[in-house]
Structures are given as structure tokens and as C-alpha cells.
Amino acid sequence: MTTSIARDTFIQSLVTSLKRELYIETEDHIRFPSYDPLIQLHVWREGGEYLSGFSERLSGPSTEIWANSLTPIKQWLVMDNIDLLRWHLGLERFGIRFRNLLVAPHWSHRPGTTDYSVELRHNDEPTGIYAGKNSPEATTLTWFLNHPPERLLEIAHIESTKEACQALFGMPRIPFAKPTDTRQ
């Protein structure tokens, strides 16, 4: 039997670390404020898929990432909140939010289930993880998928930005894509 999203201890711990309040819509749908308190992060399950996205004010959530397991959703939650978490810890932020990174080694994109999505592939094998075709998450998430969610939290706590980058990216800097780089 799987644990409900609302009872997932990793998600509860992450939200507490972010100094945010967790709102339980149902056992399989939670939300909490992001950087901007008017924007909510959502995690929910529909059928056999786990989804995550954002909503503003009274609108329903958009879908940013969806997968056949909760683990990639947790990795996305850490990715989307790593700078906020580091800020709460009094550490230098990475500054990767809304920035384009190179795709991590051994990862690639293939057309997804819709015209507007891509499947993230590892060593060209299907993963069951999908993202919006033109979203920064489609590339940035590939770096976070290389680590279990618990390890990502450990990395977020590393004081030295250079050492944290080494642990996360395998290099002492952030692999930003050049503005002219169109590789995916």
C-alpha cells in the first residue's frame, strides 16, 4: 500500500523547512505557498500518475511535471525550492530559478504524450517523467533526477556554493546554457 501524498514525511519535512504551511485538499492533493504567497505549489495524483504544478489565487493548478512515481515530483519540489531553502538557512542561493541550464549528461528529451510535452529520458530509455516542452524544468530537472530527494536536501544544506554545485552538478559551477544554445 502506498502512502498518501498528504502523509508523505519527505514532503511534510520539506514544507516545514521552507517555513510554509501545508494545505491538504485531499489525501492525494496538497498545496503550499511558493516564493510568492499568492502562488501555490500543488502535488496531486490522478489515476496512476503523480502531478505537480502552480496556481494563482483561485485558479486551478497548471501541470509542470507528471510521472508514474512520486519520487520525481519530490525531486522537482526540491529543485523549485532550493534557493528558498538555502535562503532560510542563511546560505548563498544558486540563482537557477527561471534560468536555462544545459541538459545533464546521459539525459535527453523525446516527444511526450502531447504536442506541448517532452519525456525525459535517461540513456535514451523511457522514464515515465514528462515536462512542458518549452519549460526550464525540462532541462533543469535532469540534474536533480540524478540524486534521491533526501540527498538533494543534504546538498541544499552544504554551506559552500562551490561544494554544493560539485555535489549537485559534478562541477564547481552551475551549468547554465548560453543564450544562443538551443540544444535540448
N, CA and C atoms as a LAMMPS dump frame, in Angstrom:
ITEM: TIMESTEP
0
ITEM: NUMBER OF ATOMS
552
ITEM: BOX BOUNDS ff ff ff
-5.0000000000000000e+02 5.0000000000000000e+02
-5.0000000000000000e+02 5.0000000000000000e+02
-5.0000000000000000e+02 5.0000000000000000e+02
ITEM: ATOMS id mol type element x y z
1 1 1 N 0.846 -1.186 0
2 1 2 C 0 0 0
3 1 3 C 0.888 1.245 0
4 2 1 N 0.541 2.218 -0.801
5 2 2 C 1.338 3.434 -0.89
6 2 3 C 0.853 4.464 0.124
7 3 1 N 1.782 5.281 0.573
8 3 2 C 1.454 6.373 1.476
9 3 3 C 0.777 7.472 0.672
10 4 1 N -0.224 8.087 1.256
11 4 2 C -0.883 9.188 0.556
12 4 3 C 0.08 10.366 0.465
13 5 1 N -0.17 11.235 -0.493
14 5 2 C 0.665 12.425 -0.656
15 5 3 C 0.604 13.274 0.616
16 6 1 N -0.568 13.41 1.195
17 6 2 C -0.737 14.239 2.392
18 6 3 C 0.055 13.709 3.581
19 7 1 N 0.313 12.419 3.622
20 7 2 C 1.037 11.818 4.745
21 7 3 C 2.511 11.556 4.441
22 8 1 N 2.971 11.976 3.274
23 8 2 C 4.36 11.725 2.894
24 8 3 C 5.295 12.538 3.797
25 9 1 N 6.162 11.858 4.539
26 9 2 C 7.023 12.539 5.51
27 9 3 C 8.068 13.427 4.84
28 10 1 N 8.539 13.056 3.651
29 10 2 C 9.513 13.898 2.958
30 10 3 C 8.886 15.243 2.594
31 11 1 N 7.702 15.208 2.008
32 11 2 C 7.025 16.45 1.615
33 11 3 C 6.721 17.299 2.848
34 12 1 N 6.241 16.669 3.914
35 12 2 C 5.956 17.41 5.142
36 12 3 C 7.214 18.094 5.676
37 13 1 N 8.331 17.372 5.674
38 13 2 C 9.6 17.911 6.165
39 13 3 C 10.091 19.064 5.291
40 14 1 N 9.981 18.911 3.974
41 14 2 C 10.411 19.966 3.056
42 14 3 C 9.596 21.236 3.278
43 15 1 N 8.29 21.108 3.358
44 15 2 C 7.421 22.279 3.54
45 15 3 C 7.731 22.967 4.873
46 16 1 N 7.976 22.191 5.917
47 16 2 C 8.352 22.76 7.214
48 16 3 C 9.679 23.512 7.11
49 17 1 N 10.654 22.929 6.398
50 17 2 C 11.966 23.573 6.214
51 17 3 C 11.848 24.884 5.446
52 18 1 N 10.857 24.965 4.57
53 18 2 C 10.63 26.18 3.782
54 18 3 C 9.838 27.235 4.558
55 19 1 N 9.441 26.863 5.789
56 19 2 C 8.639 27.753 6.637
57 19 3 C 7.324 28.138 5.947
58 20 1 N 6.7 27.134 5.38
59 20 2 C 5.424 27.307 4.699
60 20 3 C 4.378 26.426 5.379
61 21 1 N 3.125 26.795 5.197
62 21 2 C 2.035 25.986 5.734
63 21 3 C 1.559 25.02 4.662
64 22 1 N 1.379 23.766 5.042
65 22 2 C 0.905 22.726 4.133
66 22 3 C -0.618 22.672 4.207
67 23 1 N -1.263 22.786 3.049
68 23 2 C -2.72 22.693 2.97
69 23 3 C -3.074 21.364 2.325
70 24 1 N -3.904 20.601 2.995
71 24 2 C -4.31 19.292 2.488
72 24 3 C -5.694 19.429 1.87
73 25 1 N -5.735 19.339 0.544
74 25 2 C -7.008 19.392 -0.169
75 25 3 C -7.73 18.054 -0.026
76 26 1 N -6.995 16.966 -0.28
77 26 2 C -7.461 15.588 -0.083
78 26 3 C -6.227 14.779 0.307
79 27 1 N -6.394 13.516 0.561
80 27 2 C -5.242 12.658 0.865
81 27 3 C -4.26 12.608 -0.297
82 28 1 N -4.74 12.861 -1.514
83 28 2 C -3.889 12.801 -2.695
84 28 3 C -3.767 14.141 -3.412
85 29 1 N -3.91 15.238 -2.659
86 29 2 C -3.717 16.575 -3.24
87 29 3 C -3.336 17.539 -2.119
88 30 1 N -2.109 18.064 -2.218
89 30 2 C -1.648 19.057 -1.25
90 30 3 C -1.213 20.313 -1.992
91 31 1 N -1.119 21.396 -1.244
92 31 2 C -0.592 22.638 -1.808
93 31 3 C 0.077 23.421 -0.69
94 32 1 N 0.996 24.31 -1.094
95 32 2 C 1.638 25.215 -0.146
96 32 3 C 2.163 26.425 -0.907
97 33 1 N 2.323 27.576 -0.23
98 33 2 C 2.797 28.786 -0.907
99 33 3 C 4.237 28.635 -1.396
100 34 1 N 4.506 29.219 -2.556
101 34 2 C 5.867 29.21 -3.098
102 34 3 C 6.573 30.492 -2.65
103 35 1 N 7.527 30.977 -3.429
104 35 2 C 8.209 32.244 -3.12
105 35 3 C 7.198 33.355 -2.905
106 36 1 N 6.276 33.454 -3.829
107 36 2 C 5.217 34.452 -3.76
108 36 3 C 4.025 33.802 -3.062
109 37 1 N 3.592 34.332 -1.92
110 37 2 C 2.484 33.705 -1.187
111 37 3 C 1.188 33.571 -1.988
112 38 1 N 1.036 34.356 -3.07
113 38 2 C -0.17 34.246 -3.888
114 38 3 C -0.084 33.094 -4.89
115 39 1 N 1.101 32.526 -5.038
116 39 2 C 1.287 31.391 -5.949
117 39 3 C 1.454 30.131 -5.112
118 40 1 N 0.622 29.151 -5.4
119 40 2 C 0.638 27.896 -4.658
120 40 3 C 1.297 26.791 -5.484
121 41 1 N 2.112 25.977 -4.829
122 41 2 C 2.64 24.756 -5.442
123 41 3 C 1.68 23.631 -5.097
124 42 1 N 1.377 22.795 -6.069
125 42 2 C 0.455 21.677 -5.864
126 42 3 C 1.144 20.364 -6.2
127 43 1 N 0.774 19.323 -5.481
128 43 2 C 1.142 17.949 -5.819
129 43 3 C -0.142 17.151 -5.673
130 44 1 N -0.465 16.358 -6.698
131 44 2 C -1.674 15.562 -6.636
132 44 3 C -1.519 14.303 -7.479
133 45 1 N -2.468 13.398 -7.288
134 45 2 C -2.469 12.153 -8.051
135 45 3 C -3.776 12.047 -8.812
136 46 1 N -3.644 11.654 -10.08
137 46 2 C -4.806 11.358 -10.93
138 46 3 C -4.583 9.973 -11.496
139 47 1 N -5.443 9.05 -11.131
140 47 2 C -5.252 7.675 -11.593
141 47 3 C -3.916 7.163 -11.098
142 48 1 N -3.087 6.681 -12.01
143 48 2 C -1.776 6.162 -11.637
144 48 3 C -0.649 7.158 -11.791
145 49 1 N -0.964 8.42 -12.083
146 49 2 C 0.082 9.424 -12.297
147 49 3 C 0.119 10.444 -11.166
148 50 1 N 1.339 10.898 -10.885
149 50 2 C 1.565 11.972 -9.922
150 50 3 C 1.868 13.238 -10.707
151 51 1 N 1.305 14.354 -10.276
152 51 2 C 1.464 15.612 -10.998
153 51 3 C 1.875 16.718 -10.034
154 52 1 N 2.512 17.738 -10.595
155 52 2 C 2.861 18.91 -9.801
156 52 3 C 2.721 20.14 -10.677
157 53 1 N 2.406 21.251 -10.037
158 53 2 C 2.244 22.485 -10.784
159 53 3 C 1.953 23.649 -9.865
160 54 1 N 1.536 24.753 -10.469
161 54 2 C 1.294 26.005 -9.76
162 54 3 C -0.138 26.473 -9.966
163 55 1 N -0.6 27.293 -9.037
164 55 2 C -1.856 28.012 -9.245
165 55 3 C -1.702 29.413 -8.675
166 56 1 N -2.464 30.333 -9.239
167 56 2 C -2.511 31.702 -8.735
168 56 3 C -3.914 31.973 -8.239
169 57 1 N -3.983 32.519 -7.064
170 57 2 C -5.239 32.904 -6.445
171 57 3 C -6.271 31.797 -6.517
172 58 1 N -7.325 31.961 -7.273
173 58 2 C -8.413 30.984 -7.269
174 58 3 C -8.389 30.023 -8.45
175 59 1 N -7.393 30.128 -9.311
176 59 2 C -7.356 29.246 -10.483
177 59 3 C -6.901 27.838 -10.094
178 60 1 N -7.251 26.878 -10.935
179 60 2 C -6.78 25.514 -10.732
180 60 3 C -5.302 25.414 -11.081
181 61 1 N -4.629 24.357 -10.627
182 61 2 C -3.193 24.247 -10.882
183 61 3 C -2.858 23.894 -12.329
184 62 1 N -1.768 24.491 -12.809
185 62 2 C -1.195 24.073 -14.09
186 62 3 C -0.429 22.779 -13.833
187 63 1 N -0.08 22.071 -14.882
188 63 2 C 0.728 20.868 -14.721
189 63 3 C 2.11 21.145 -15.282
190 64 1 N 3.133 21.082 -14.424
191 64 2 C 4.511 21.325 -14.84
192 64 3 C 5.248 20.011 -15.096
193 65 1 N 5.082 19.065 -14.19
194 65 2 C 5.76 17.772 -14.263
195 65 3 C 4.73 16.704 -13.938
196 66 1 N 4.785 15.575 -14.643
197 66 2 C 3.97 14.43 -14.268
198 66 3 C 4.786 13.17 -14.476
199 67 1 N 4.509 12.179 -13.623
200 67 2 C 5.319 10.96 -13.634
201 67 3 C 4.507 9.807 -13.068
202 68 1 N 5.03 8.602 -13.267
203 68 2 C 4.338 7.416 -12.764
204 68 3 C 4.764 7.066 -11.338
205 69 1 N 5.549 7.944 -10.711
206 69 2 C 6.02 7.734 -9.343
207 69 3 C 6.079 9.085 -8.638
208 70 1 N 6.006 9.074 -7.323
209 70 2 C 6.068 10.314 -6.553
210 70 3 C 7.498 10.849 -6.435
211 71 1 N 8.498 9.992 -6.59
212 71 2 C 9.899 10.412 -6.415
213 71 3 C 10.3 11.571 -7.323
214 72 1 N 10.05 11.532 -8.652
215 72 2 C 10.431 12.69 -9.475
216 72 3 C 9.709 13.978 -9.083
217 73 1 N 8.517 13.841 -8.542
218 73 2 C 7.772 15.017 -8.087
219 73 3 C 8.479 15.625 -6.876
220 74 1 N 8.955 14.783 -5.975
221 74 2 C 9.72 15.271 -4.82
222 74 3 C 11.005 15.953 -5.29
223 75 1 N 11.659 15.37 -6.285
224 75 2 C 12.882 15.975 -6.819
225 75 3 C 12.569 17.338 -7.433
226 76 1 N 11.439 17.443 -8.12
227 76 2 C 11.021 18.725 -8.683
228 76 3 C 10.741 19.742 -7.574
229 77 1 N 10.096 19.298 -6.489
230 77 2 C 9.813 20.208 -5.376
231 77 3 C 11.103 20.787 -4.8
232 78 1 N 12.126 19.935 -4.634
233 78 2 C 13.407 20.44 -4.13
234 78 3 C 14.014 21.396 -5.149
235 79 1 N 13.998 21.012 -6.433
236 79 2 C 14.553 21.866 -7.483
237 79 3 C 13.9 23.248 -7.456
238 80 1 N 12.594 23.273 -7.396
239 80 2 C 11.872 24.538 -7.47
240 80 3 C 12.058 25.392 -6.223
241 81 1 N 12.442 24.762 -5.116
242 81 2 C 12.54 25.484 -3.849
243 81 3 C 13.944 25.539 -3.265
244 82 1 N 14.956 25.094 -4.009
245 82 2 C 16.298 25.011 -3.431
246 82 3 C 16.836 26.383 -3.028
247 83 1 N 16.565 27.405 -3.812
248 83 2 C 17.041 28.743 -3.445
249 83 3 C 16.312 29.28 -2.215
250 84 1 N 15.018 29.046 -2.12
251 84 2 C 14.261 29.473 -0.943
252 84 3 C 14.766 28.739 0.296
253 85 1 N 15.021 27.45 0.167
254 85 2 C 15.535 26.665 1.284
255 85 3 C 16.903 27.195 1.721
256 86 1 N 17.795 27.438 0.753
257 86 2 C 19.127 27.958 1.09
258 86 3 C 19.019 29.351 1.734
259 87 1 N 18.082 30.161 1.281
260 87 2 C 17.879 31.482 1.869
261 87 3 C 17.47 31.356 3.332
262 88 1 N 16.532 30.43 3.625
263 88 2 C 16.098 30.22 5.012
264 88 3 C 17.239 29.697 5.88
265 89 1 N 18.202 29.021 5.272
266 89 2 C 19.36 28.506 6.014
267 89 3 C 20.469 29.551 6.14
268 90 1 N 20.276 30.721 5.535
269 90 2 C 21.293 31.765 5.571
270 90 3 C 22.452 31.496 4.627
271 91 1 N 22.205 30.69 3.583
272 91 2 C 23.252 30.327 2.626
273 91 3 C 23.049 31.06 1.306
274 92 1 N 24.127 31.164 0.542
275 92 2 C 24.048 31.795 -0.774
276 92 3 C 23.159 30.957 -1.688
277 93 1 N 22.3 31.631 -2.417
278 93 2 C 21.397 30.935 -3.333
279 93 3 C 22.107 30.605 -4.64
280 94 1 N 21.611 29.574 -5.336
281 94 2 C 22.163 29.184 -6.633
282 94 3 C 21.741 30.142 -7.74
283 95 1 N 20.523 30.639 -7.663
284 95 2 C 20.02 31.522 -8.711
285 95 3 C 19.636 30.778 -9.978
286 96 1 N 19.081 29.57 -9.835
287 96 2 C 18.726 28.785 -11.028
288 96 3 C 17.258 28.91 -11.402
289 97 1 N 16.483 29.535 -10.547
290 97 2 C 15.052 29.661 -10.832
291 97 3 C 14.859 30.51 -12.086
292 98 1 N 14.088 30.026 -13.021
293 98 2 C 13.78 30.696 -14.29
294 98 3 C 15.013 30.876 -15.182
295 99 1 N 16.049 30.103 -14.959
296 99 2 C 17.248 30.167 -15.793
297 99 3 C 17.347 28.873 -16.587
298 100 1 N 17.981 28.932 -17.737
299 100 2 C 18.149 27.741 -18.565
300 100 3 C 19.489 27.087 -18.273
301 101 1 N 19.432 25.817 -17.94
302 101 2 C 20.627 25.028 -17.72
303 101 3 C 20.791 24.066 -18.882
304 102 1 N 21.995 23.572 -19.046
305 102 2 C 22.222 22.511 -20.023
306 102 3 C 21.546 21.243 -19.524
307 103 1 N 21.215 20.348 -20.414
308 103 2 C 20.677 19.049 -20.019
309 103 3 C 21.812 18.253 -19.387
310 104 1 N 21.531 17.544 -18.311
311 104 2 C 22.549 16.742 -17.628
312 104 3 C 23.044 15.619 -18.542
313 105 1 N 24.312 15.216 -18.383
314 105 2 C 24.833 14.1 -19.181
315 105 3 C 23.953 12.853 -19.021
316 106 1 N 23.812 12.123 -20.087
317 106 2 C 23.037 10.873 -20.161
318 106 3 C 21.525 11.095 -20.164
319 107 1 N 21.081 12.349 -20.173
320 107 2 C 19.66 12.657 -20.223
321 107 3 C 19.331 13.28 -21.569
322 108 1 N 18.111 13.066 -22.034
323 108 2 C 17.658 13.659 -23.291
324 108 3 C 16.146 13.847 -23.231
325 109 1 N 15.614 14.489 -24.253
326 109 2 C 14.172 14.717 -24.376
327 109 3 C 13.668 14.035 -25.637
328 110 1 N 12.49 13.49 -25.563
329 110 2 C 11.787 12.946 -26.72
330 110 3 C 10.364 13.474 -26.665
331 111 1 N 9.665 13.502 -27.805
332 111 2 C 8.276 13.979 -27.777
333 111 3 C 7.462 13.248 -26.711
334 112 1 N 6.626 14.016 -26.022
335 112 2 C 5.821 13.466 -24.941
336 112 3 C 4.455 13.009 -25.406
337 113 1 N 3.529 12.995 -24.475
338 113 2 C 2.183 12.495 -24.74
339 113 3 C 1.302 13.515 -25.449
340 114 1 N 1.752 14.771 -25.488
341 114 2 C 1.018 15.823 -26.197
342 114 3 C 2.009 16.612 -27.051
343 115 1 N 1.48 17.498 -27.887
344 115 2 C 2.349 18.357 -28.701
345 115 3 C 3.156 19.329 -27.847
346 116 1 N 2.739 19.516 -26.609
347 116 2 C 3.363 20.513 -25.744
348 116 3 C 4.206 19.897 -24.632
349 117 1 N 4.534 18.614 -24.73
350 117 2 C 5.299 17.963 -23.669
351 117 3 C 6.482 17.178 -24.227
352 118 1 N 7.433 16.917 -23.344
353 118 2 C 8.568 16.055 -23.665
354 118 3 C 8.697 15.012 -22.567
355 119 1 N 9.177 13.834 -22.952
356 119 2 C 9.52 12.828 -21.956
357 119 3 C 11.006 12.96 -21.676
358 120 1 N 11.355 12.971 -20.404
359 120 2 C 12.76 12.993 -20.023
360 120 3 C 13.267 11.557 -20.092
361 121 1 N 14.36 11.351 -20.815
362 121 2 C 14.906 10.004 -20.994
363 121 3 C 16.305 9.923 -20.42
364 122 1 N 16.618 8.783 -19.826
365 122 2 C 17.948 8.541 -19.279
366 122 3 C 18.601 7.446 -20.111
367 123 1 N 19.776 7.748 -20.661
368 123 2 C 20.453 6.827 -21.587
369 123 3 C 19.502 6.388 -22.697
370 124 1 N 18.697 7.319 -23.159
371 124 2 C 17.699 7.153 -24.215
372 124 3 C 16.623 6.117 -23.885
373 125 1 N 16.477 5.781 -22.619
374 125 2 C 15.432 4.86 -22.171
375 125 3 C 14.278 5.661 -21.569
376 126 1 N 13.035 5.245 -21.803
377 126 2 C 11.884 5.947 -21.227
378 126 3 C 11.938 5.951 -19.695
379 127 1 N 11.506 7.049 -19.096
380 127 2 C 11.478 7.155 -17.635
381 127 3 C 10.062 7.296 -17.086
382 128 1 N 9.114 7.668 -17.945
383 128 2 C 7.767 7.938 -17.456
384 128 3 C 7.657 9.295 -16.783
385 129 1 N 8.647 10.172 -17.013
386 129 2 C 8.653 11.522 -16.45
387 129 3 C 8.461 12.506 -17.601
388 130 1 N 7.464 13.383 -17.466
389 130 2 C 7.126 14.323 -18.535
390 130 3 C 7.152 15.754 -18.016
391 131 1 N 7.49 16.676 -18.919
392 131 2 C 7.516 18.106 -18.586
393 131 3 C 7.012 18.892 -19.783
394 132 1 N 6.679 20.141 -19.537
395 132 2 C 6.282 21.025 -20.626
396 132 3 C 7.424 21.208 -21.609
397 133 1 N 7.094 21.208 -22.876
398 133 2 C 8.087 21.242 -23.957
399 133 3 C 9.062 22.41 -23.85
400 134 1 N 8.583 23.584 -23.552
401 134 2 C 9.438 24.769 -23.522
402 134 3 C 9.729 25.27 -22.114
403 135 1 N 9.525 24.428 -21.113
404 135 2 C 9.741 24.876 -19.739
405 135 3 C 11.189 24.658 -19.313
406 136 1 N 11.723 25.556 -18.482
407 136 2 C 13.077 25.349 -17.962
408 136 3 C 13.178 24.057 -17.15
409 137 1 N 12.05 23.616 -16.578
410 137 2 C 12.053 22.387 -15.792
411 137 3 C 12.503 21.183 -16.612
412 138 1 N 12.217 21.204 -17.902
413 138 2 C 12.565 20.064 -18.758
414 138 3 C 14.07 19.819 -18.798
415 139 1 N 14.863 20.858 -18.63
416 139 2 C 16.318 20.665 -18.615
417 139 3 C 16.871 20.68 -17.198
418 140 1 N 16.445 21.632 -16.384
419 140 2 C 16.981 21.749 -15.025
420 140 3 C 16.71 20.494 -14.21
421 141 1 N 15.522 19.928 -14.342
422 141 2 C 15.166 18.751 -13.549
423 141 3 C 16.101 17.576 -13.798
424 142 1 N 16.677 17.479 -14.995
425 142 2 C 17.547 16.328 -15.287
426 142 3 C 18.705 16.236 -14.297
427 143 1 N 19.226 17.357 -13.83
428 143 2 C 20.316 17.346 -12.842
429 143 3 C 19.822 16.829 -11.498
430 144 1 N 18.607 17.173 -11.136
431 144 2 C 18.054 16.776 -9.843
432 144 3 C 17.615 15.313 -9.85
433 145 1 N 17.274 14.791 -11.018
434 145 2 C 16.871 13.384 -11.117
435 145 3 C 18.041 12.434 -10.886
436 146 1 N 19.258 12.954 -10.905
437 146 2 C 20.441 12.123 -10.654
438 146 3 C 20.645 11.815 -9.176
439 147 1 N 19.844 12.416 -8.297
440 147 2 C 20.016 12.257 -6.848
441 147 3 C 18.678 11.927 -6.194
442 148 1 N 18.674 11.056 -5.181
443 148 2 C 17.433 10.823 -4.429
444 148 3 C 17.001 12.119 -3.724
445 149 1 N 15.707 12.286 -3.476
446 149 2 C 15.235 13.52 -2.835
447 149 3 C 15.951 13.841 -1.518
448 150 1 N 16.214 12.815 -0.715
449 150 2 C 16.879 13.035 0.568
450 150 3 C 18.289 13.594 0.369
451 151 1 N 18.998 13.108 -0.648
452 151 2 C 20.344 13.617 -0.946
453 151 3 C 20.265 15.069 -1.419
454 152 1 N 19.227 15.405 -2.161
455 152 2 C 19.064 16.79 -2.609
456 152 3 C 18.927 17.745 -1.42
457 153 1 N 18.23 17.305 -0.384
458 153 2 C 18.121 18.149 0.814
459 153 3 C 19.476 18.302 1.491
460 154 1 N 20.265 17.222 1.521
461 154 2 C 21.617 17.308 2.081
462 154 3 C 22.455 18.306 1.281
463 155 1 N 22.374 18.226 -0.034
464 155 2 C 23.129 19.143 -0.9
465 155 3 C 22.707 20.591 -0.638
466 156 1 N 21.418 20.821 -0.46
467 156 2 C 20.922 22.182 -0.198
468 156 3 C 21.523 22.763 1.076
469 157 1 N 21.907 21.902 2.011
470 157 2 C 22.47 22.35 3.285
471 157 3 C 23.984 22.567 3.238
472 158 1 N 24.646 22.239 2.141
473 158 2 C 26.097 22.424 2.045
474 158 3 C 26.385 23.922 1.999
475 159 1 N 27.213 24.384 2.927
476 159 2 C 27.459 25.83 3.052
477 159 3 C 28.137 26.433 1.836
478 160 1 N 29.195 25.823 1.363
479 160 2 C 29.937 26.358 0.225
480 160 3 C 29.15 26.134 -1.065
481 161 1 N 28.868 27.218 -1.776
482 161 2 C 28.144 27.098 -3.046
483 161 3 C 28.942 26.255 -4.03
484 162 1 N 30.251 26.428 -4.036
485 162 2 C 31.117 25.667 -4.939
486 162 3 C 31.022 24.166 -4.64
487 163 1 N 31.046 23.8 -3.357
488 163 2 C 30.927 22.389 -2.97
489 163 3 C 29.521 21.858 -3.247
490 164 1 N 28.509 22.689 -3.021
491 164 2 C 27.132 22.276 -3.307
492 164 3 C 26.959 22.032 -4.805
493 165 1 N 27.532 22.906 -5.63
494 165 2 C 27.474 22.719 -7.088
495 165 3 C 28.196 21.441 -7.49
496 166 1 N 29.347 21.187 -6.871
497 166 2 C 30.098 19.965 -7.177
498 166 3 C 29.246 18.734 -6.864
499 167 1 N 28.565 18.76 -5.73
500 167 2 C 27.727 17.622 -5.333
501 167 3 C 26.516 17.458 -6.245
502 168 1 N 25.918 18.557 -6.655
503 168 2 C 24.699 18.5 -7.466
504 168 3 C 24.983 18.309 -8.947
505 169 1 N 25.933 19.087 -9.474
506 169 2 C 26.179 19.101 -10.913
507 169 3 C 27.43 18.341 -11.345
508 170 1 N 28.261 17.921 -10.373
509 170 2 C 29.505 17.241 -10.722
510 170 3 C 30.564 18.206 -11.217
511 171 1 N 30.372 19.483 -10.948
512 171 2 C 31.329 20.532 -11.332
513 171 3 C 31.146 21.687 -10.345
514 172 1 N 32.162 22.522 -10.156
515 172 2 C 32.081 23.567 -9.133
516 172 3 C 31.293 24.815 -9.546
517 173 1 N 30.503 24.709 -10.581
518 173 2 C 29.711 25.853 -11.041
519 173 3 C 28.372 25.346 -11.578
520 174 1 N 27.496 26.264 -11.863
521 174 2 C 26.183 25.915 -12.409
522 174 3 C 26.295 25.839 -13.928
523 175 1 N 25.834 24.747 -14.536
524 175 2 C 25.949 24.585 -15.994
525 175 3 C 24.869 25.344 -16.766
526 176 1 N 24.954 26.681 -16.712
527 176 2 C 23.982 27.497 -17.432
528 176 3 C 24.162 27.313 -18.931
529 177 1 N 23.053 27.279 -19.64
530 177 2 C 23.099 27.245 -21.102
531 177 3 C 23.396 28.657 -21.585
532 178 1 N 24.139 28.753 -22.654
533 178 2 C 24.4 30.065 -23.251
534 178 3 C 23.115 30.53 -23.93
535 179 1 N 22.883 31.831 -23.99
536 179 2 C 21.65 32.33 -24.621
537 179 3 C 21.459 31.825 -26.05
538 180 1 N 22.546 31.521 -26.743
539 180 2 C 22.44 31.048 -28.123
540 180 3 C 22.374 29.53 -28.211
541 181 1 N 22.469 28.837 -27.073
542 181 2 C 22.474 27.377 -27.053
543 181 3 C 21.04 26.871 -27.167
544 182 1 N 20.719 26.18 -28.242
545 182 2 C 19.357 25.679 -28.451
546 182 3 C 19.279 24.171 -28.259
547 183 1 N 20.36 23.558 -27.771
548 183 2 C 20.329 22.11 -27.556
549 183 3 C 19.332 21.755 -26.471
550 184 1 N 18.672 20.611 -26.654
551 184 2 C 17.783 20.093 -25.625
552 184 3 C 18.017 18.666 -25.528
